[in-house]
Each structure stands twice: as C-alpha cells, then as structure tokens.
Amino acid sequence: MNEYETLKDVYRNIKEFLKLYNTKRLHSSIGYKPPIEFEKEQILNTRIIA
C-alpha cells in the first residue's frame, strides 16, 4: 500500500492506475482485451452496421 504526502500525489497515482487499467490490462469478460481496444471495436462495429 502507498502512503501519500499530498492529495495531489493521490490523484496522480489514481490517474496512472486508471490509464494502465483501461489501456494495458487485459479483461477476460471482454475477450482478453483492454477496455479502450474493446470500446474502439464496438464503435467501429456500430458504424459498419448503421
């Protein structure tokens, strides 16, 4: 667990975690892809179908 000196440090760490979580971490429930990749595919598929 991290100890933070300032609230700014907390926000910076949360921002870094969310970036990693949404762009790098693979999620089994969406086909072992990062959420950002899955979202892009969904947008593309919606445009193709529409």
N, C-alpha and C positions, 0 to 999 in steps of 0.2 A: 504494500500500500504506500502511496505517496503522501508526503507531508508538504504542504504548500506554504509559502511565506506570504503570498498576497492573493487576493481574489483574481487578479489578472493572471497569475500562474495557473489557477484552477481553470479559468476559461480557455487559456491557451492549450492546456492538456486535454480538455474536453473536445476542443476543435480538432486537435490532432487525432484523437481517438475516433471521432466520427468520420474523418476523412479516410482513415485506414479501414474502418468498418464498412463504409459504403463503396470504396473503390478497390480494395485489395482482398478483403476477407471473403472466402467462398461460402455461400449459404446453400445447404443441402435442399432446403424447401423450394428453391428456385433453380434447380438444376446445376448446383455447384458452380454458380456464377456470382460475381459481386453484384450488389443491388443496382449500381449505376449501369452496368452492362445489361442486366435484365430489363431495366426501365427503357433503355435505348432501343432494345429489340421490340418491346411492347409498343413503343411509339411508332417505330418503323412498320410493324405488322398492322397497326391500326390504320396508318396512311395507305398501305397497299390494299387493304380490304375496302376502305371507304371510297 
